[in-house]
């Protein structure tokens, strides 16, 4: 036979179980919402990347047409083959300059070690080992 004390304990148990179930459902809903939001953002990001790739493709075509126009303009003063050789030479010089600049940057960036962070970590380790005492 239930007494007022046992009824109160059963009521607390039921309330606790109900709160736990609601919390679990809330967490599941929050995770589902996060997944849907990430999916929407990922789709938007992928579409943005696709549009950028399309813009790069158009830019490459525009560059090609610009170089062809430059060769056609030069061809009014020299033979067509000479104009094409001049534009080719300019492109080779530009590619060479970019390669030299790239080589310098690559050498500056290798090896890819975070030297400053390593130095700071060593200083921190040494400071901790010395128990903060000067010396």
C-alpha positions as CSV (number, residue, x, y, z in Angstrom):
1,X,0.0,0.0,0.0
2,X,1.5,3.3,-1.0
3,X,2.2,5.8,1.7
4,X,2.7,9.6,1.2
5,X,6.5,9.1,1.5
6,X,6.7,6.4,-1.1
7,X,4.3,8.3,-3.4
8,X,6.6,11.3,-3.2
9,X,9.7,9.1,-4.0
10,X,7.9,7.6,-7.0
11,X,6.8,11.0,-8.2
12,X,10.4,12.3,-8.0
13,X,11.6,9.2,-9.8
14,X,9.1,9.7,-12.6
15,X,10.0,13.4,-12.8
16,X,13.6,12.5,-13.0
17,X,13.0,10.0,-15.7
18,X,10.9,12.5,-17.6
19,X,13.5,15.2,-17.4
20,X,16.2,12.7,-18.6
21,X,14.0,11.7,-21.5
22,X,13.3,15.3,-22.4
23,X,17.0,16.2,-22.1
24,X,17.9,13.2,-24.4
25,X,15.3,14.2,-26.9
26,X,16.5,17.8,-26.8
27,X,20.1,16.7,-27.4
28,X,19.0,14.5,-30.3
29,X,17.1,17.5,-31.9
30,X,20.1,19.8,-31.4
31,X,22.4,17.3,-33.1
32,X,19.9,16.9,-36.0
33,X,19.7,20.7,-36.3
34,X,23.5,21.0,-36.3
35,X,23.8,18.3,-38.9
36,X,21.2,20.0,-41.1
37,X,22.9,23.4,-40.7
38,X,26.3,21.9,-41.6
39,X,24.8,20.2,-44.6
40,X,23.3,23.5,-45.8
41,X,26.6,25.4,-45.3
42,X,28.6,22.6,-47.0
43,X,26.3,22.8,-50.0
44,X,26.6,26.6,-50.1
45,X,30.4,26.3,-49.8
46,X,30.6,23.7,-52.6
47,X,28.5,25.9,-54.9
48,X,30.8,28.8,-54.1
49,X,33.9,26.7,-55.0
50,X,32.2,25.7,-58.3
51,X,31.5,29.3,-59.2
52,X,35.1,30.3,-58.4
53,X,36.4,27.5,-60.6
54,X,34.1,28.8,-63.4
55,X,35.5,32.3,-62.9
56,X,39.0,31.0,-63.1
57,X,38.2,29.2,-66.3
58,X,36.8,32.4,-67.9
59,X,39.9,34.2,-66.6
60,X,42.1,31.7,-68.4
61,X,40.2,32.1,-71.6
62,X,40.4,35.9,-71.3
63,X,44.1,35.7,-70.8
64,X,44.5,33.6,-73.9
65,X,42.4,36.0,-75.9
66,X,44.4,38.9,-74.6
67,X,47.6,37.3,-75.6
68,X,46.2,36.5,-79.0
69,X,45.2,40.2,-79.3
70,X,48.7,41.3,-78.3
71,X,50.2,39.0,-80.9
72,X,47.8,40.3,-83.6
73,X,48.7,43.8,-82.7
74,X,52.4,43.1,-82.9
75,X,51.8,41.3,-86.2
76,X,50.9,44.6,-87.8
77,X,54.5,45.6,-87.5
78,X,56.3,42.3,-88.0
79,X,55.4,38.9,-89.6
80,X,52.8,36.8,-87.7
81,X,55.4,34.2,-86.8
82,X,57.6,36.9,-85.3
83,X,54.7,38.4,-83.3
84,X,54.0,34.9,-81.9
85,X,57.6,34.4,-81.0
86,X,57.7,37.8,-79.2
87,X,54.6,37.0,-77.1
88,X,56.0,33.5,-76.4
89,X,59.3,35.1,-75.2
90,X,57.5,37.5,-72.9
91,X,55.5,34.6,-71.5
92,X,58.7,32.5,-70.9
93,X,60.4,35.5,-69.2
94,X,57.4,36.0,-66.9
95,X,57.2,32.2,-66.1
96,X,61.0,32.3,-65.3
97,X,60.5,35.3,-62.9
98,X,57.6,33.6,-61.2
99,X,59.7,30.4,-60.9
100,X,62.6,32.3,-59.3
101,X,60.2,34.0,-56.8
102,X,58.5,30.7,-56.0
103,X,61.8,29.0,-55.4
104,X,62.8,31.7,-52.9
105,X,59.5,31.4,-51.1
106,X,59.7,27.7,-51.0
107,X,63.2,27.7,-49.6
108,X,62.2,30.3,-47.0
109,X,59.2,28.1,-45.9
110,X,61.1,24.8,-45.6
111,X,61.3,22.8,-43.5
112,X,57.7,23.4,-42.4
113,X,58.5,23.6,-38.7
114,X,57.0,26.1,-36.3
115,X,60.4,27.3,-35.1
116,X,59.1,30.1,-32.9
117,X,56.5,27.9,-31.3
118,X,59.1,25.2,-30.6
119,X,61.4,27.9,-29.1
120,X,58.6,29.2,-26.9
121,X,57.7,25.6,-25.8
122,X,61.3,25.0,-24.8
123,X,61.4,28.2,-22.8
124,X,58.2,27.3,-21.1
125,X,59.5,23.8,-20.3
126,X,62.7,25.2,-18.9
127,X,60.8,27.8,-16.8
128,X,58.5,25.0,-15.4
129,X,61.5,22.8,-14.6
130,X,63.3,25.6,-12.7
131,X,60.2,26.1,-10.6
132,X,60.1,29.8,-11.6
133,X,63.3,30.6,-9.8
134,X,65.6,33.2,-11.4
135,X,68.7,31.9,-12.7
